[in-house]
Amino acid sequence: MDARTEQLTEISHRIHENPELGFEEHFAHDLLAGAAEDAGLEVQRQAYGVETAFAARAGTTGPLVAFLCEYDALPGIGHACGHNIIAASGLGAGLAAAEVVEELGGRLLILGTPAEEGGGGKLHLMRGGAFDGVDAALMLHPAGLELSEMQTLAVQQLHARYRGRAAHAAAAPYAGRNALDGAVLGYVAAAALRQHIGPDERFHGIFTDGGQKPNIVPAFAETNWYVRSPTVSGLELLKERLADCLSSGAVAAGVAIELEWADYHFAEVRSNAPLQELWESNAAVVGRNPQPPAPGRTVIGSTDMGNVSHVVPSIHPMIAVAPPEVAIHTEDFAVCARGPGGDRGVIDGAKTLAGVAIDYWSDASVRAAVAADFAGDGATVAASD
């Protein structure tokens, strides 16, 4: 891995300097797939029907470990989630582990998973069969804290569209039905609901359309929402409550409403305890000390890795690449993701991920414990709905 330090940090920097939104990551796709091909791996570009996904493989028989790479960016603030680090570390772990995979009697898959930021890229890959036969799925996420797992929430998106009737706002406002009023009243009702939901539940929305001109009663308005809860079952209940709030605004304004839920959700991550223990022990080898989330020391978010963890034993630890006060999805974090901390995260993360895979391949009792934990966790939920 040390011999690949320059290569991996350069890959991280180049992806950072060329931010691409979900399903548009052509530069990152070609860069990562090309590096895997140059290392002698069998590579499938545009994998599983997703244009910017790739799959690189090594090993002929034995347990299959997948290293997951994310590489999409955020609109406006680029790699403020540090996916350049995820991509480079996942690739590096796979390339290093490929050198011993045959000797250890295993198989590996480096899987390029586009569009994590709201696009559900892993769900598309799951439907295409990318995780069929995978025995363990490994990835990390950069943050300002060193955590053995991320505190995740199930999430689903909603578009609320209000339809009224246009009229001249001065000459005949009484002839109109104000769609924007319906959206505003729905938003206010939702804001009032926030004090009566669980402390670990979330929803947040924006106005995406509020009319064309002030002197025209808006005939159309739209809001876009994310709804989050610790579990998928809790998410379903919270969705109903939010829908009632938004619909009440339409009733009050005398307009129609259409609620369109995204055809997929992100499930909560189920971290596999034996794999997590391997992460912790291998992180200690490179001088890191990941801790479980605790009050005042946590990162909360949602990810399509949650869906993967319901069908394959998985981990999603957080590796510190920034000061604790720097939150992800900020411009400051984007700077850290290409700085010295980010570069150390790439190499330390790659070494740790590779170490987890090597320990997994090397010890049948570890593999049995991983499988038992996964079965006992009640996984196998249909996670690709």
N, C-alpha and C positions, 0 to 999 in steps of 0.2 A: 504493500500500500504506500509506503514511503516513496518508493520509486515512481508512483503515479501522482504524487502530490501536485507537481506543476501542471500536469494534464487536467486533473480534476478541478483545481482552482480556476484554471483558464476556462473550462467548460462552465463552471458556475458563473464566472464573470461575464462570459459571452451571452448566456441566457439572460442574466440580469440586465445587460445593456440592450437587449432586444426583446422587450416585454411584449407578449402576445396574449390576447384574450382567449377564452375557452373555445375549443374546436378550431382555432386559427393558428395553432402553435407549430407552423411548418418549419420555421428555423430550428426550434428546439428539437423537434422530431428528427430532422435530418442530422443534426449535430450528434445527438445521443445514439441514434441507430448507426451512424457512421462509425462512431467510436467503438461500439460493440462489434461491428463487422471487422474493423481493423484489428481487434483483439482475437479474431478467429471464431467468434460465436456465430451460431446459426441465427439469422435475424429475419423477422417478418415485418416489413413496413406496412403502413395502413392496415394494421392488424384488426381482426374481428369486426370488420365493416366500419371502423372508425378511422377517418382519414389521417388524423394526427396521433394515433396510437401505434406502438410498436411492441414486438415481443422478441426477446433474445434468449436463446437457450444453450445450456451445456449439460453434459452428463447423459448417460444412456439408460440407467435403471436405478431404482431406489426412491426414497422419499423426495417429494418435490417442494422446494422452498421458493417462494416468489418474493423478489425485491421490488417494491413499488416506487415509481418515479412520478412526481407531479411537476408540471412546468408551466402552468397557465399563470397569468398576471391579473392584476386588478385594474379596472378602468381609472385612469387619471393618476394613480400612485404606483403603477408598475408592480415590482416584486416586493410589495410591502407585507406580504405573507411569507416571503422567503422560499418560494417554490424552486428557485434556482439551486438552493442548498439541498432540498429534497431530491431533486433530479440528479445532481452530481454525486451525492452520497449514496443513493440507491444504485446508480451505475457503478460507482467505485467498489461498493461491496460485492456486487455481482461479478465484476471483472476479477477481483482478487479471489473470491471463493471459487471461481471457475477453474483456477489453477490446481485446486485440490479436490474438486467435486468427484471426479472418477475414483481417486484414491480412497475417498471416504464412502463410496457406494451411494451417492446421491444424485439428484438432478436439481437444476436451478432454472429459474425464469426471471429475467429482468423485464418488467412490464411497464411500458410507458402509458400513463393514465391521464389523459387530457381533461380539461374542463372540470376541475374540482370546485371552483368558485361559482357554485350555483348551477352548473351544467349537468352534474351527475354523470361524468364520464365513466366512472367505474361501474355504474349501473348498466350503461350501454355495453361495456365489455363483459359484464356478468351475463347479460342476456345472450351475448355471442359465444359464451362458453369459455371465456378466458380463465376462469377460476376452477373449471372442472379438473379434478384430480390434484389440485394444489393441497398440500398437507399443512403448510404454514405460510402466512403472508406477513411480511415485515416492512415497516416504513417508519420514518421519524418525521418530526416537525420542528422547525426552529422556533425559538421563543426567547423571552427574557429570563426564563426560569429553567432549572434542571428538574424535570418531573418524569417519573416512571410511567405516567399515563396522563392523558388529557381528560379533563372533565367535559364530557360532550353532551349535547342535547339533540334529540330528534327534531327535525325541522321540515316544514313544507311551505312552499310559496303560494300566494293567492293574488289574483288580479280581481279587483272589484270595479265593475263598470256601471256607471249611473247614466240613465237615458231619460231626458226630459223633453221640453219643447222650447224652441228658440222664440224670442220676441224682442222688439226694440225695448231696451232697458229704460228709456225715458218716455217714449210715446205710449207704450202699452205693456208695461211690465206685468200687469195682471193677466195678460194672455199667455204668458210663458210658464214653464215649469222648470225650476232652476236645478240642473243636475249637480252643479258645484255645491249648492246648499246641501243636497243630499249627502255628498261626499264629506263635506265639512262636519255635518251633524253626526255622521257615522264615525268619523275620526274622533270627535269629542266624546262620543259614547265609549269608544274603545279606550281612550285615555282614562276615563273614569273607571273602567274595568281593571286597569293595571293594579290598583291598590287591593284588589280582591282575588288575585291569583297567587299561586305558590311562589315563594322567594326564588326558586330555581327555574321558574317559567319565564318566557319572554315572548313578546311580539312587538314588531316595529314596522312602520309603514311610511311611504312617501306618496306625494301627489305627482302623478306622471302626466296628467292632462286636467286643466282647470278652465277651459274655454279659450276663445280666440281673441275677443276684444271686449273691453269693459262695457261698451254700449249694446252688447248683445247678451241676452239671458242665455247662459250656457246650456246647450242641449245635450252635452256629453261631458262627463268627467270620469277620471279613473284614478284609483290608488293601487299601490303594489305593496304587499305585506310579506313578512317572514314570521312564521309562528313556530315557537320552540318549547319543548317540554322534555324532561329527563328520559321519558320512554315513549315509544310509539303509541301505546294505549292512552297515556296522558295527553299526547298530542291530539288524538282524536277528540277528546273532551274539550280541550281548549279551542280547537278549530270551531266547534259548534257555538261556543260562547262568543267568539269574535265575530262569526257570521251573523249572529243575532244583533250585535251592536251595529254592524255596518248596514244591515237591512233596516234597522230602526230609523236610520237617517233617511233612507229612501222613502219610508212610509211617511215620516214627518214632512218631507219636501214634496210629496206627491209625485215621485218619479219612480221609474222601474230600476231594478238592480239585477245584474248578472254576476254571479260569483264563479270564477274559474280557478279551481285548484290545479296546481301542477300535477302532472300524471305520475309523479314519483315523490317519495319522501327520502330524506336522509335519516337513517336509524341511529340510535345511540351506539357508541363503540363499546363492544364487550372485550375487554382486554384479557387475554389468556394468561393466567397467573404463572404457570411454569415458563412460558416464553418471556414474560415480564421479568422474572427472576434472572433469566439468562441475560437479558438486556442490562440489568443492574450490575451483575457480576462482571460482564465484559466492559461496561462503562467505567468501572473502577480500575480496570487494567490501564485505560488511557487517561486516568487521573480525574475522572468525573464522579459525582456522587448524586445520582438522581434520587429524589424523594417523592413519596406519594403526595397528591394534592392535599392541601389543608387550608383552613380559613386564612385568608390574606395571602395565600401562596397557591394560586391556581390559575389556569388558563381555561376559559370557557368558550366553546364554539361548537360548530356542527360540521360534519364531513361525510362524504360518501364512503369513506373507509369504514364507517359504522355499518353500512349494509354488507360490506365484505366480511366484517367480523361476525356476522350472524350466520355465515355459510362456510367460513374457513377460520381456523384458529389464527388470531391476529394480535399484533401490538401496534400502538401508535404513541410512543413516548415523545417527550419534548426535550430538545437539546438547547442549552443556553448559548446564544450567539450575540446577545445584547444585554445591557444593564437591566436589572429587574423592573425599573420604572418605565422602560420603553415597551409599549404595547404593540402587538401585531396589528396589521392594517393601518399603520401610520407611516407618514413620510420618514420619520426618524428611524423606524424599523427597516424601511427600504434601504437606507444608508448603511445600517449595520449588516444587512444581508450581503453586502458586497465588501464589507470591511474585514479587518483582521479576525474579529470574532466569528464572522460568517465563514471565513476560510478555514479556521480551526474546526468549526462545526462540521464542515464537509468531510475533513479527514478523520476526525475523531468519530463522527457518526458512521462513516463507511467502515472503519475498523470494528466498531461495536456491532453493527449489523452483520458483518461477515463473521464475527466471533459467535454470534447467536446461531447462525446457520451451521457453522462447523460443530458447535456443541450439540446441536440437534441431530445432525447426521451421525455423529460419533457415538451416541449413547442411546440404545434402544429403550432404556428406562425413562429417559427424558421424553422420547417420542410418545411412549405410553402415557406418561403423565399429562402431556399436552392434549392428547386425544381424550383422556378421561375428563380433564377439566372442561374441555369444549362440550362434551356430551352432557356433563352434569350441569352446565350453565343453561341448559334448555335452549340452545341455539337452534338452528334449522328453521327459524322463522322465515317466511317468504319475504326476503329482503329486497327483491328487485321489482316490487309492484310499481 
